[in-house]
Amino acid sequence: MGLLKLLLDDPLTFVLLAIPLLYSIIIHELAHGWVAYRMGDPTAKYAGRLTLNPLKHLDPVGTAMLFIFGFGWAKPVPVNFNHFHNTRLGLILVSSAGIVANMIFAFLAVLFLRLLAPSSSGSIGQLLYYLAQINIILASFNLIPIPPLDGSKILMGFMPERLQYALSRLEPFGFFIIIGLLYLGALDPVIHFFRRVILALIGLLLA
């Protein structure tokens, strides 16, 4: 359901869903920039992207897509891999950062949801539930190894340069490939697989 329709049908649920969704996407991008900065690349810092201010991260088209279709994106954080001493390691760690951040948020949400049970049936419980689900879905989606998603860049970090180049050539068409595969349902098994893996990891940590 698009957030615009949800706003009209159920404003309270819209607020509970829109805020965690928005900041989950922002945290994802912020994590990329923060790890890059820690590894020696100040590009994101100089661009003013190491902030939680939504105005620094929102992409007009991505935000519109988010509210209309419930699927959107923020502006990618700029990263200059030439600043890294180990380019391959930098590619893997920076690309993984957003996914790891979403997984941490999902873990914390599930943890607090358990700690609050059985008193978690109210608005706070709903917020934690949405926060967990949104971050699990974001992490799962970004693990797909199709450019420009993070999964493709993580995979590139383990590839020889010839294969890196071949995969990177898909990036200009990646968005259309992803939309097409999502429309056909071809990515559903992949997303469900990553979702199960993430849930299993959270379950192990909470055991």
Secondary structure, 3 states (H helix, E strand, C coil): CCHHHHHHHCHHHHHHHHHHHHHHHHHHHHHHHHHHHHCCCCHHHHCCCCCCCHHHCECHHHHHHHHHHCCCCECCCCCCHHHCCCHHHHHHHHHHHHHHHHHHHHHHHHHHHHHHCCCCCCHHHHHHHHHHHHHHHHHHHHCCCCCCCHHHHHHHHCCCHHHHHHHHCCHHHHHHHHHHHHHHCCCHHHHHHHHHHHHHHHHHHHC
